[in-house]
């Protein structure tokens, strides 16, 4: 879904959006989602597969799909693109040794036919 589709959705009063959150493992995806939802972040384990959190923000319902970032899972990311309204790429900018890997994975992701707004 492109930017125009999102704008149309907002104008139509469709206030529910599916947001896909991806990035390398240990980049902080789950921490961000839990913090946004006001949940405890003291104990977090790696995401195997995906987690879905629904966050109400103003008049919008955001269904956040937090997808695991382990190397073995990355090839499955494309399976989550369908019916996604937006994508958030999470980077741990303090992990300098993995920035090249992060760039490579993002480049690979952008080469995909996403069908969602980046």
C-alpha distances in whole Angstrom, upper triangle without the diagonal:
4,7,8,6,7,10,11,10,13,15,15,17,14,15,14,11,10,11,12,15,17,20,23,26,28,25,25,22,24,26,24,22,26,27,24,25,29,30,32,31,35,34,31,31,29,26,26,23,21,21,19,20,20,20,21,21,22,21,17,17,15,15,16,16,19,19,22,23,26,26,27,23,21,21,19,16,14,15,13,9,9,7,7,6,8,10,14,16,20,23,27,28,32,32,33,33,30,28,28,27,24,23,24,21,19,19,19,16,14,16,14,11,8,5,4,6,9
4,6,5,7,9,10,11,13,15,15,17,15,16,15,13,13,13,14,17,18,21,24,27,29,26,26,23,25,27,24,23,27,27,24,26,30,31,34,33,36,36,33,33,30,28,28,26,23,24,22,23,22,22,22,21,22,21,18,19,17,17,18,18,20,21,24,24,27,28,28,25,23,23,22,18,16,18,16,12,12,11,10,8,8,11,14,16,20,23,27,27,31,31,32,33,30,28,28,27,24,23,23,21,18,19,19,16,14,16,14,12,10,7,6,5,8
4,5,5,6,9,10,11,13,14,16,15,15,15,13,14,13,15,17,19,21,25,28,29,26,26,23,25,27,24,23,26,26,23,25,28,30,33,32,36,36,33,34,31,29,30,27,25,25,23,23,22,21,21,19,20,19,17,18,16,18,18,19,21,22,25,26,29,30,31,28,25,25,24,21,19,21,18,15,15,13,12,9,9,12,14,17,20,23,26,27,31,31,32,34,30,28,29,28,25,24,25,23,20,20,21,18,16,18,17,15,13,10,8,6,9
4,5,5,6,8,10,11,12,14,14,15,16,14,15,16,18,21,23,25,29,31,33,30,29,27,29,30,27,26,29,29,26,28,31,33,36,35,39,39,36,37,35,32,33,30,28,28,25,25,23,23,22,21,21,20,17,19,18,20,20,22,24,25,29,29,32,33,34,31,28,28,27,24,22,23,21,17,17,14,14,11,12,15,18,21,24,27,30,31,34,35,36,37,34,32,32,32,28,27,28,26,23,24,24,21,19,21,20,17,15,12,11,9,12
4,5,5,6,9,10,10,12,11,13,13,11,13,14,16,19,21,24,28,30,32,29,29,25,27,29,26,24,28,28,25,26,30,31,34,34,38,38,35,35,33,30,31,28,25,25,23,23,21,21,21,20,20,18,16,17,16,17,18,19,22,23,27,28,31,32,32,29,27,27,25,22,20,20,18,15,14,11,11,8,11,14,17,20,23,27,30,31,35,35,36,38,34,32,33,32,28,28,28,26,23,24,24,21,19,21,19,16,14,11,9,9,13
4,5,5,6,9,10,11,9,10,10,9,11,12,14,17,20,23,26,28,30,27,26,23,24,26,23,21,25,25,21,23,26,28,31,31,34,35,32,33,31,28,29,26,24,23,20,20,18,18,17,16,17,15,12,14,13,14,16,17,20,22,25,26,30,31,31,28,26,26,25,21,20,21,18,15,14,12,10,7,9,12,15,18,21,24,28,29,32,33,34,36,33,30,31,30,27,27,28,25,22,24,24,21,19,22,20,18,15,12,10,8,12
4,5,5,6,9,10,10,11,12,11,14,15,18,20,23,26,29,32,33,30,29,26,27,28,25,24,27,27,23,25,28,30,33,33,37,37,35,36,34,31,33,30,27,26,24,23,21,20,19,17,17,15,13,15,15,17,19,21,24,25,29,29,33,34,35,32,29,30,28,25,24,24,22,19,18,15,14,11,12,15,18,21,24,27,30,31,34,35,36,38,35,33,34,33,30,29,30,28,25,26,27,24,22,24,23,21,18,15,13,11,14
4,5,5,6,9,9,11,12,12,15,17,19,22,25,28,32,34,35,32,31,28,29,31,28,26,29,29,26,26,30,32,35,35,39,39,37,38,36,33,34,31,28,27,24,24,22,21,20,19,18,16,14,16,16,18,20,22,25,27,30,31,35,36,36,33,31,31,29,26,24,25,22,19,18,15,15,12,14,18,20,24,27,30,33,34,37,38,39,41,38,36,37,36,32,32,33,31,28,28,29,26,24,26,24,21,19,16,14,13,17
4,5,5,6,5,7,9,9,12,14,17,20,23,26,30,32,33,30,29,26,27,28,25,23,26,26,23,23,27,29,32,32,36,36,34,35,33,30,31,28,25,24,21,21,18,18,16,16,16,13,11,12,13,15,17,19,22,24,28,29,33,34,34,31,29,30,27,24,23,23,20,18,16,13,13,10,12,16,19,22,25,28,31,33,36,37,38,40,37,35,36,35,31,31,32,30,27,28,28,25,24,26,24,21,18,15,13,13,16
4,5,5,6,6,9,10,13,15,18,21,24,27,31,32,33,30,29,26,26,28,24,22,25,25,21,22,25,28,31,31,35,36,34,35,34,31,32,30,26,25,22,21,18,17,15,14,13,10,9,12,13,15,17,20,23,25,29,30,34,35,36,32,31,32,29,26,25,25,22,20,19,16,15,11,13,17,19,22,25,28,31,32,35,37,38,40,37,35,36,35,32,32,33,31,28,29,30,26,25,28,26,24,21,18,15,14,17
4,5,7,9,12,13,17,18,22,24,27,30,34,36,37,34,32,29,30,31,28,26,29,29,25,26,29,31,35,35,39,40,37,39,37,35,36,33,30,29,25,24,21,20,18,17,15,13,12,15,16,19,21,24,27,29,33,34,37,39,39,36,34,35,33,29,28,28,25,23,22,18,18,15,17,20,22,26,28,32,35,36,39,40,41,43,40,38,40,39,35,35,36,34,31,32,33,29,28,30,29,26,23,20,18,17,20
4,5,8,11,13,16,18,22,25,28,31,35,36,37,35,33,30,31,32,29,27,29,30,26,26,29,31,35,36,39,40,38,39,37,34,35,33,29,28,25,24,21,20,18,17,16,13,13,14,16,18,21,23,27,29,32,34,37,39,39,35,34,34,32,29,28,27,24,22,21,17,17,15,17,21,24,27,30,33,36,37,41,42,43,45,42,40,41,40,36,36,37,35,32,33,34,30,29,31,29,26,23,20,18,18,21
4,6,9,11,15,17,21,24,27,30,34,35,36,33,32,28,29,30,27,24,27,27,23,23,26,28,32,33,37,37,35,37,36,33,34,31,28,26,23,21,18,17,15,14,13,10,9,11,14,16,19,22,25,28,31,33,37,38,39,35,34,34,32,29,28,27,24,23,21,17,17,15,17,21,23,26,29,32,35,36,39,40,42,44,41,39,41,39,36,36,37,35,32,34,34,30,30,32,30,27,24,21,19,19,22
4,6,8,12,14,18,21,24,28,31,32,33,31,29,26,26,28,25,22,24,25,22,21,25,26,30,31,35,35,33,34,33,30,31,28,25,23,19,18,15,15,13,14,13,10,9,9,11,13,16,19,22,24,28,30,33,35,35,31,30,31,28,26,25,24,21,19,18,14,14,12,15,18,20,24,26,30,33,35,37,38,40,42,38,37,38,37,34,34,35,32,29,31,31,28,27,29,27,25,22,19,17,17,20
4,7,10,13,16,19,22,26,29,30,31,29,26,23,23,24,22,19,21,22,18,18,21,23,27,28,31,32,30,31,30,27,29,26,23,21,17,16,12,12,10,10,10,7,5,6,8,11,14,17,20,23,26,28,32,34,34,30,29,30,28,25,24,24,20,19,18,15,14,12,14,17,18,22,24,28,30,32,35,36,38,40,36,35,37,35,32,32,34,31,28,31,31,27,27,29,27,25,22,19,17,16,19
4,7,10,13,16,20,23,27,27,28,26,24,21,21,22,20,17,19,20,17,16,20,21,25,25,29,29,27,28,27,24,25,23,19,17,14,13,10,10,9,10,11,9,6,5,6,7,11,13,17,19,23,25,28,30,31,27,26,27,24,22,21,20,17,16,15,12,11,9,12,15,16,20,22,26,28,30,33,34,36,37,34,33,35,33,29,30,31,28,26,28,28,24,25,27,25,23,19,17,15,15,18
4,6,10,13,16,20,23,24,25,23,21,18,18,20,17,15,18,19,16,16,19,21,24,24,28,28,25,26,25,22,23,20,17,16,12,12,10,10,10,11,13,11,8,6,5,6,8,11,14,16,20,22,25,27,28,24,23,24,21,18,18,17,14,13,13,9,8,6,8,11,13,17,19,22,25,27,30,31,33,34,31,29,31,29,26,27,28,25,22,25,24,21,21,23,21,20,16,14,11,12,14
4,7,10,13,17,20,21,22,20,19,15,16,18,16,13,16,18,15,15,19,20,23,23,26,26,23,23,22,18,20,17,13,13,10,10,9,11,12,13,16,15,11,9,6,5,6,7,11,13,17,18,22,24,24,20,19,20,18,15,15,14,10,10,10,7,5,5,7,9,11,14,16,20,23,25,28,28,30,31,28,27,28,26,23,24,25,22,20,22,22,18,19,21,19,17,14,13,10,11,13
4,6,10,13,17,18,19,17,16,12,13,16,13,11,14,16,13,14,18,19,21,20,24,24,21,21,19,17,18,16,12,12,10,10,10,11,13,13,16,16,12,10,7,6,5,6,9,11,14,16,19,21,22,18,17,19,16,13,14,14,10,10,11,9,6,6,5,6,7,11,13,16,19,22,24,25,27,28,24,23,25,23,20,21,22,19,17,19,19,15,16,19,17,17,13,13,9,10,11
4,6,10,14,15,16,15,14,10,12,15,13,11,15,16,15,16,19,19,21,20,23,22,19,19,17,14,15,13,10,10,9,11,12,13,16,16,19,19,16,14,10,8,6,5,6,7,11,12,16,17,18,15,13,15,13,9,11,11,8,8,10,10,7,8,6,5,6,9,11,14,17,20,23,22,24,25,21,21,22,20,17,18,19,15,14,17,16,13,14,17,15,15,11,12,9,10,10
4,7,10,12,13,11,10,7,9,11,10,9,12,14,13,14,17,17,19,17,20,20,16,16,14,12,14,12,10,10,10,11,13,13,16,17,20,21,17,15,12,10,7,6,5,6,9,10,14,16,17,14,12,15,13,10,12,13,10,11,14,14,10,11,9,6,5,6,7,11,13,16,19,19,21,22,18,18,19,17,14,16,17,14,12,16,16,12,14,17,16,17,13,15,12,12,11
4,7,9,11,9,10,7,10,12,11,11,15,16,16,17,20,20,21,18,21,20,16,16,13,11,13,11,10,11,12,14,16,17,20,20,24,25,21,19,15,14,10,8,7,6,7,7,10,12,14,11,9,12,11,8,11,12,10,11,14,15,12,14,11,8,6,5,6,9,12,15,17,16,18,19,15,15,16,14,11,13,14,10,9,13,13,10,12,15,14,16,13,15,13,14,12
4,7,8,6,8,7,11,13,12,13,16,17,17,19,21,21,21,18,21,20,16,15,12,12,13,13,12,14,16,17,19,20,23,23,26,27,24,23,19,17,14,12,9,8,8,6,9,10,13,11,9,12,13,10,13,15,13,14,18,19,16,17,14,10,8,5,5,6,9,12,14,13,15,15,11,11,13,10,7,10,11,8,8,12,12,10,13,15,15,17,15,18,16,16,14
4,6,6,9,9,12,13,14,15,17,19,20,21,23,22,22,18,20,19,15,14,11,11,13,13,13,15,18,19,22,23,26,26,30,31,28,26,22,20,17,15,12,10,8,4,6,8,11,10,8,12,13,11,15,17,16,17,20,22,19,21,18,14,12,9,8,7,8,11,13,11,13,12,9,10,11,8,6,10,11,8,9,13,13,12,15,17,17,20,18,21,19,20,17
4,5,8,8,10,12,13,14,16,18,19,21,22,20,19,16,17,16,12,11,7,8,10,12,12,14,17,18,22,22,26,26,30,31,28,26,22,21,17,15,11,9,7,4,5,8,10,10,10,13,14,13,16,18,17,19,22,24,21,23,20,16,14,12,10,10,10,13,14,11,14,13,10,12,14,11,10,14,14,11,13,16,16,15,18,20,20,23,21,24,22,22,20
4,6,8,9,9,11,13,14,15,17,19,20,18,17,13,14,13,10,9,7,9,12,14,14,15,17,18,21,22,25,26,29,31,28,26,23,21,17,16,12,11,9,8,9,11,14,13,13,17,17,16,20,21,19,21,25,26,23,24,21,18,15,13,10,9,8,11,11,10,13,13,11,13,15,13,11,15,16,14,15,19,19,18,21,23,23,26,23,26,24,24,22
4,6,9,9,10,12,14,14,16,18,19,18,17,14,16,15,12,12,10,11,14,15,15,15,17,18,21,20,24,23,27,29,26,24,21,20,16,15,12,11,10,8,10,13,16,14,14,17,18,16,19,21,19,20,23,24,21,22,19,15,12,10,6,6,5,8,9,9,12,13,10,11,14,12,10,13,15,13,13,17,17,16,18,21,21,24,21,24,22,21,19
4,6,5,6,9,10,10,12,14,15,14,14,10,13,13,10,11,10,11,14,15,14,13,15,15,18,17,21,21,24,26,23,22,18,18,14,14,10,11,10,10,13,15,18,16,16,19,19,17,20,21,19,20,23,24,20,21,18,15,12,11,7,8,7,10,11,11,15,16,14,14,17,16,13,16,18,16,16,20,20,18,20,24,23,25,22,25,22,21,19
4,5,5,6,9,10,11,13,14,14,14,11,14,14,11,11,10,9,13,13,11,10,12,12,15,15,18,18,22,23,20,19,15,14,10,10,6,8,8,9,12,15,17,15,14,18,17,14,17,18,16,17,20,20,17,18,15,12,9,9,6,9,9,13,14,14,17,18,16,16,18,16,14,16,18,15,15,19,19,17,19,22,21,23,20,21,19,18,17
4,5,5,6,8,10,11,12,11,11,9,12,11,8,9,8,8,11,12,10,8,10,10,13,13,17,18,22,23,20,18,15,14,10,10,6,9,9,10,13,17,18,15,16,19,18,16,19,19,17,18,21,21,18,19,17,15,12,12,10,12,12,16,17,17,20,21,18,19,22,20,17,20,21,19,18,22,22,20,22,25,24,25,22,24,21,21,20
4,6,5,6,8,10,10,9,9,6,9,10,7,10,11,11,15,16,14,12,13,12,15,14,17,18,21,23,21,19,16,16,12,13,10,12,12,13,16,19,21,19,19,22,21,19,22,23,20,22,24,24,21,21,19,17,14,14,11,12,12,15,15,16,19,21,19,19,22,21,18,21,23,20,20,24,24,22,24,27,26,28,25,26,23,23,21
4,6,5,6,9,10,10,11,9,12,13,11,13,13,13,17,17,14,12,13,11,13,12,15,15,18,20,18,17,14,14,11,12,10,12,13,14,17,20,22,20,19,23,22,19,22,22,19,20,23,22,19,19,16,14,11,12,9,11,11,14,15,17,20,21,19,19,22,21,18,20,22,20,19,23,23,21,22,26,25,26,23,24,21,20,18
4,5,5,6,9,9,11,10,13,14,11,13,13,12,15,15,12,10,9,7,9,9,12,13,16,18,16,14,11,10,7,9,8,11,13,14,18,21,22,19,19,22,20,18,20,20,17,18,21,20,17,17,15,13,11,13,11,14,15,18,19,20,23,24,22,22,24,23,20,22,24,21,20,24,24,21,23,26,25,25,22,23,20,19,18
4,5,5,6,5,7,7,10,11,10,12,13,13,16,17,14,11,11,8,10,10,13,14,18,20,17,15,13,13,10,12,10,13,14,16,19,23,24,21,22,25,23,21,24,23,20,22,24,23,20,20,18,17,15,16,14,16,16,19,20,21,24,26,24,24,27,25,22,25,27,24,23,27,27,24,26,29,28,29,26,26,23,23,22
4,5,5,6,7,7,11,12,12,15,16,16,19,20,17,14,14,11,13,11,13,13,17,19,18,16,14,15,12,14,13,16,17,19,21,25,26,24,24,27,26,23,26,26,23,24,26,25,22,21,19,18,15,17,14,16,16,18,19,20,24,26,24,24,27,26,23,25,28,25,24,28,28,26,27,31,30,31,27,28,24,24,23
4,6,8,10,11,14,16,15,17,18,17,20,20,17,14,13,10,10,8,10,10,13,15,14,13,11,12,10,13,12,16,18,19,23,26,27,24,24,27,25,22,25,25,21,22,24,22,19,18,17,16,14,16,14,17,17,19,21,22,25,27,25,25,28,27,23,25,28,25,23,27,28,25,26,29,28,29,25,26,22,21,20
4,6,9,10,14,15,14,17,18,17,20,20,16,13,12,8,8,6,9,10,13,15,14,12,11,11,10,13,13,16,18,21,24,27,28,25,25,28,26,23,26,25,22,23,24,23,20,19,18,18,16,18,17,20,20,23,24,25,28,30,28,28,31,29,26,28,30,27,26,30,30,27,28,31,30,30,27,27,23,23,23
4,7,9,12,14,14,17,19,19,22,22,19,16,15,11,12,10,11,12,15,18,17,15,14,15,14,17,16,19,21,23,25,29,30,27,28,31,29,26,29,28,25,26,28,26,24,23,22,21,19,21,19,21,21,23,24,25,29,31,29,29,32,31,28,30,32,30,28,32,33,30,31,34,33,34,30,30,27,26,26
4,6,9,11,11,14,16,16,19,20,17,14,14,11,12,11,14,15,18,20,19,17,16,16,14,16,15,18,19,21,23,27,28,25,26,29,27,25,28,27,24,26,28,27,24,24,23,22,20,21,19,21,20,23,23,25,28,30,28,28,31,30,27,30,32,29,28,32,32,29,31,34,33,34,30,31,28,27,27
4,6,8,9,12,15,16,19,21,18,15,16,14,16,15,17,19,22,24,23,21,19,19,17,18,16,19,19,21,23,26,27,25,26,30,28,26,29,29,26,28,30,29,27,27,25,24,21,22,20,21,20,23,22,23,27,28,27,28,31,29,27,30,32,29,29,33,33,30,32,36,34,36,32,33,30,30,29
4,6,6,10,13,14,17,19,17,15,16,14,17,16,19,20,23,25,24,22,20,19,17,17,15,17,17,18,20,23,25,23,24,27,26,24,28,27,25,27,29,29,26,26,24,22,20,20,17,18,16,19,19,20,23,25,23,24,27,26,23,27,29,26,26,30,30,28,30,33,32,34,30,32,29,28,27
4,7,10,13,15,18,21,19,17,19,18,20,20,23,23,27,29,27,26,23,23,20,20,18,20,19,20,21,24,26,24,26,29,28,27,30,30,28,30,32,32,29,30,28,26,23,23,19,20,18,21,19,20,24,25,24,25,29,27,25,28,30,28,28,32,32,30,33,36,35,37,34,35,32,32,30
4,7,10,12,15,18,17,15,18,17,20,20,23,25,28,30,28,26,24,22,20,19,16,18,16,18,18,22,23,22,24,27,26,25,28,28,26,28,31,31,28,29,27,25,23,22,19,20,18,21,20,20,24,24,23,25,28,26,24,28,29,27,27,31,31,29,32,35,34,35,32,34,32,32,30
4,7,9,12,15,14,12,15,15,18,19,22,24,27,29,27,24,21,20,17,16,13,14,13,14,15,19,20,18,20,23,22,21,25,24,22,25,27,28,25,26,24,22,20,19,16,17,16,19,19,18,22,22,20,22,25,23,21,25,26,23,24,28,27,26,28,31,30,32,29,31,28,29,27
4,6,9,12,12,12,15,16,19,21,24,26,30,31,28,26,23,21,18,16,13,13,11,12,12,16,16,15,17,21,20,19,23,23,21,24,27,27,25,27,25,22,20,19,17,18,16,20,19,18,22,22,20,22,24,21,20,24,25,22,23,27,26,24,27,30,28,31,28,30,28,29,27
4,6,9,10,11,14,16,19,21,25,26,30,31,28,25,22,20,17,14,11,10,7,9,8,12,13,12,14,17,16,16,20,20,18,21,24,25,23,25,23,20,18,17,15,16,15,19,18,17,20,20,17,19,21,18,17,21,21,18,20,23,22,21,24,26,25,27,25,27,25,26,25
4,6,6,7,11,13,17,19,22,24,28,29,25,23,19,17,14,11,8,7,5,8,8,12,12,10,12,15,14,13,17,16,15,18,20,22,19,22,20,17,16,16,14,16,16,20,20,19,22,21,19,20,22,19,18,21,21,18,19,22,21,19,22,24,23,25,22,24,23,24,23
4,6,8,12,15,19,21,25,27,30,31,27,24,21,18,16,12,10,8,6,8,8,11,10,8,11,13,12,12,16,15,14,18,20,21,20,23,21,19,18,18,17,18,19,23,23,21,24,23,20,22,23,20,19,22,22,18,20,23,21,19,23,24,22,24,22,24,23,25,24
4,7,10,14,17,20,23,25,29,29,26,22,19,16,14,10,9,6,5,9,9,12,10,7,10,12,9,10,13,11,11,14,16,18,17,20,19,17,17,17,16,19,20,23,25,23,26,25,21,23,24,20,19,22,21,18,19,22,19,17,21,22,20,21,19,21,20,22,22
4,7,10,13,16,20,21,25,25,22,19,16,12,10,7,5,4,6,9,11,14,13,10,12,14,11,10,13,11,10,13,15,16,14,17,16,14,14,15,15,18,19,23,24,23,26,25,22,23,24,21,19,22,22,18,18,22,20,17,20,22,20,21,18,20,18,20,20
4,7,10,13,16,19,22,23,19,16,13,10,8,6,5,7,8,12,14,17,17,14,15,17,14,13,16,14,12,15,16,16,15,17,16,15,15,16,15,18,19,23,24,24,27,27,24,25,26,23,21,24,24,21,21,24,23,20,23,25,22,23,20,21,19,21,21
4,7,10,13,16,19,19,16,12,10,7,6,5,6,9,11,15,17,20,20,16,17,19,16,14,17,15,12,14,15,14,13,15,14,14,14,16,16,20,21,24,26,26,29,29,26,26,28,26,23,25,26,22,22,25,24,21,23,25,23,23,20,20,18,19,20
4,6,10,12,16,16,13,10,8,6,5,7,8,11,14,17,20,23,23,20,20,22,20,17,19,18,15,17,18,16,14,15,15,15,14,17,16,20,21,24,26,26,29,30,27,27,29,27,24,26,28,24,23,27,26,23,25,27,25,25,22,22,19,20,20
4,7,10,13,13,10,7,6,5,6,9,11,14,17,20,23,26,26,23,23,25,22,20,21,20,16,18,18,16,14,14,15,15,15,18,18,22,23,26,28,29,32,33,30,30,32,30,27,29,30,26,25,28,28,24,26,29,26,26,22,22,19,19,20
4,6,10,10,8,6,5,6,7,11,12,16,19,21,25,28,28,25,25,27,24,22,23,22,19,19,20,18,16,15,15,15,15,18,18,21,23,25,27,28,31,33,30,29,32,30,27,29,30,27,25,29,29,25,26,29,28,27,23,23,20,19,20
4,6,7,6,5,6,9,11,14,16,20,23,25,28,31,32,28,28,30,28,25,26,25,21,22,22,19,17,16,16,18,17,21,21,24,26,28,30,31,34,36,33,32,35,33,30,31,33,30,28,31,31,28,28,32,30,29,25,24,21,20,21
4,6,5,6,7,11,12,16,17,21,24,26,29,32,33,29,29,31,29,26,27,26,23,22,23,20,18,16,15,17,16,20,20,23,25,26,29,30,33,35,32,31,34,33,29,30,32,30,27,30,31,28,28,31,30,29,25,24,21,19,20
4,6,8,10,14,15,19,21,24,28,29,33,35,37,33,32,34,32,29,30,29,26,25,25,22,20,18,18,20,19,23,23,26,28,29,31,33,36,38,36,34,37,36,32,33,35,33,30,33,34,30,30,34,32,31,27,26,23,21,22
4,7,10,13,16,19,22,25,28,30,34,36,37,33,33,34,32,29,29,28,25,24,24,20,19,16,17,20,20,24,25,28,30,32,34,36,38,40,37,36,38,37,33,34,36,34,31,34,34,31,30,33,32,30,27,25,22,21,22
4,6,10,12,16,18,21,25,27,30,33,33,30,29,30,28,25,25,25,21,20,20,17,15,13,14,16,17,21,22,25,27,29,32,33,35,37,34,33,35,34,30,31,33,30,28,30,31,27,27,30,28,27,23,21,18,17,19
4,6,9,13,15,19,22,24,28,30,31,27,27,28,25,23,23,22,19,18,18,15,14,12,13,15,16,20,21,24,26,29,31,32,35,36,33,32,34,33,29,30,32,29,27,29,29,26,26,29,27,26,22,21,18,17,19
4,6,9,12,15,19,21,24,27,27,24,23,25,22,19,20,19,16,16,16,13,11,10,10,12,13,16,17,21,23,25,28,28,31,33,29,28,31,29,25,27,28,25,23,26,26,22,23,26,24,23,19,18,15,15,16
4,6,10,12,16,18,22,24,24,21,20,22,19,17,18,16,13,13,14,12,10,10,10,12,12,16,17,20,23,25,28,28,31,32,28,28,30,28,24,26,27,24,22,25,25,21,22,25,22,22,18,17,15,15,17
4,6,9,13,15,18,21,21,18,18,20,17,14,16,15,12,13,14,13,10,10,10,10,10,13,13,17,19,22,24,24,27,28,25,24,26,24,21,23,24,20,19,22,22,18,20,23,21,21,17,17,14,15,15
4,6,10,12,15,18,18,14,14,16,13,11,13,12,9,10,12,12,9,11,10,9,10,12,13,16,18,22,24,23,26,27,23,23,25,22,19,21,22,18,17,21,20,16,18,21,18,19,15,16,14,15,15
4,7,9,12,15,16,12,13,15,13,11,14,13,10,12,15,15,12,14,12,10,10,11,10,14,15,19,21,20,23,23,20,20,22,20,17,19,20,17,16,20,19,16,18,21,19,20,17,18,16,17,16
4,6,9,12,12,9,9,12,10,8,11,11,9,11,14,15,13,15,14,11,11,11,11,14,15,19,21,20,22,22,18,19,20,17,15,18,18,14,14,18,16,14,17,19,17,18,15,17,16,17,16
4,6,9,9,7,8,11,10,9,12,13,11,14,17,19,16,19,17,14,13,12,11,13,14,18,19,18,20,20,16,18,19,16,14,17,17,13,15,18,16,14,18,20,18,20,18,20,19,20,19
4,6,8,6,6,10,10,9,12,14,13,15,18,20,18,20,17,14,13,11,10,11,12,15,17,15,17,16,13,14,15,12,10,14,13,10,12,15,14,12,16,18,17,19,17,20,19,20,18
4,5,5,6,10,11,11,14,15,15,17,21,23,21,23,21,18,17,14,13,14,14,17,18,15,18,16,13,15,16,12,12,15,14,11,14,17,15,14,18,19,19,21,20,23,22,23,21
4,5,5,8,10,11,14,15,16,18,21,24,22,24,22,19,18,15,15,15,16,18,19,16,18,16,13,15,14,10,11,14,12,10,13,15,13,13,17,18,17,20,19,23,22,24,22
4,6,7,8,10,13,14,15,18,20,23,22,25,23,20,20,18,18,18,19,22,23,20,22,19,16,18,18,14,15,17,15,13,16,17,15,15,19,19,18,21,20,23,23,25,23
4,6,6,7,10,11,12,14,17,20,18,21,20,17,17,15,16,17,18,21,23,20,22,21,17,19,19,15,15,17,15,12,14,17,14,13,17,17,16,18,17,20,20,22,21
4,5,5,8,10,11,13,16,19,17,20,18,15,15,13,14,15,17,19,21,19,20,19,15,16,16,12,12,14,12,8,11,13,10,9,13,14,12,15,14,18,17,19,18
4,6,7,9,11,12,15,18,17,20,19,16,17,15,17,18,20,23,25,22,23,22,18,19,18,14,14,16,13,10,12,13,10,10,13,13,11,14,13,17,17,20,19
4,5,6,8,10,12,15,15,18,17,15,16,15,17,19,21,24,26,24,25,24,20,21,21,17,16,18,16,13,14,16,13,11,14,15,12,14,13,16,16,19,18
4,5,6,7,10,13,12,15,14,11,13,12,14,16,19,21,24,22,24,23,19,19,19,16,14,16,15,11,11,13,11,8,12,13,10,12,10,13,13,15,15
4,5,5,8,11,11,14,13,12,14,14,16,19,22,24,27,25,26,26,22,21,21,18,17,17,16,12,12,14,11,8,11,11,8,9,7,10,11,14,14
4,6,7,10,11,14,14,13,16,16,18,21,24,27,29,27,29,28,24,24,24,21,20,21,19,16,16,17,14,12,14,15,11,11,10,12,12,16,16
4,6,8,7,11,11,10,13,14,16,19,22,25,27,26,28,28,24,24,24,21,19,20,19,16,15,17,15,12,14,15,12,12,9,11,10,13,14
4,6,5,9,9,9,12,13,16,19,22,25,28,27,28,28,24,24,24,21,19,19,19,15,14,16,14,11,12,13,10,9,6,7,7,10,11
4,5,9,11,11,15,17,20,23,26,28,31,30,32,32,28,27,27,25,23,23,22,19,18,19,17,14,15,16,12,10,8,7,8,11,14
4,6,9,11,15,17,20,24,27,29,32,32,33,34,30,29,29,27,25,25,25,22,20,21,20,16,17,18,15,13,10,8,8,11,14
4,6,7,11,14,16,20,23,25,28,28,30,31,27,26,26,24,21,22,22,19,17,19,18,14,15,17,14,12,9,8,6,8,10
4,7,10,14,17,20,23,25,28,29,30,31,28,26,27,26,22,22,23,20,18,20,19,16,15,18,16,14,10,9,5,6,9
4,7,10,13,16,20,22,25,25,26,28,24,23,24,22,19,19,20,18,15,17,17,14,13,16,15,14,10,9,6,5,6
4,6,10,13,16,18,22,22,23,24,21,19,20,19,15,16,17,14,11,14,14,11,11,14,13,13,9,10,7,7,6
4,6,10,13,15,18,18,20,21,18,17,18,17,13,14,16,13,11,14,15,12,12,16,15,16,13,14,11,10,8
4,7,10,12,15,15,16,18,14,13,15,13,10,11,13,10,8,11,12,10,11,14,14,16,13,15,13,12,9
4,7,9,12,12,14,16,13,11,14,13,9,11,14,11,10,14,15,13,14,18,18,20,17,19,16,15,13
4,6,9,9,10,12,9,8,11,11,7,9,12,11,10,13,15,14,15,18,19,22,19,22,19,18,15
4,5,6,8,10,9,8,12,11,9,12,14,13,13,16,18,17,19,22,23,25,23,25,23,22,19
4,5,6,10,9,7,11,12,10,11,15,15,14,17,19,19,19,22,24,26,24,27,24,23,19
4,6,9,9,9,13,14,12,14,17,17,17,20,22,22,23,26,27,30,28,30,28,26,23
4,6,6,7,10,11,10,13,15,15,16,18,20,20,22,24,26,29,27,30,28,27,23
4,5,5,8,10,10,11,14,15,16,18,20,20,22,24,26,29,27,30,29,27,24
4,6,7,8,10,12,13,14,16,17,19,20,22,23,25,29,28,31,29,29,25
4,5,5,6,9,10,11,12,14,15,16,18,20,22,25,24,27,26,25,22
4,5,5,6,9,10,10,12,14,15,16,18,20,24,22,26,24,23,20
4,5,5,6,9,10,11,12,14,15,17,19,22,22,25,24,24,20
4,5,5,6,9,10,11,12,14,15,17,21,20,24,23,23,19
4,5,5,6,9,10,11,12,14,16,19,18,21,20,20,16
4,6,5,6,9,10,10,12,15,18,17,20,19,19,15
4,5,5,6,9,10,11,13,17,17,20,20,20,16
4,5,5,6,9,10,11,15,14,18,17,18,15
4,5,5,6,9,10,13,12,16,15,14,11
4,5,5,6,9,12,12,16,16,15,12
4,5,5,7,11,11,15,15,16,14
4,5,5,9,8,12,12,13,11
4,5,8,8,11,11,11,9
4,7,8,12,13,14,12
4,5,9,11,12,12
4,6,9,11,11
4,5,8,9
4,7,9
4,6
4
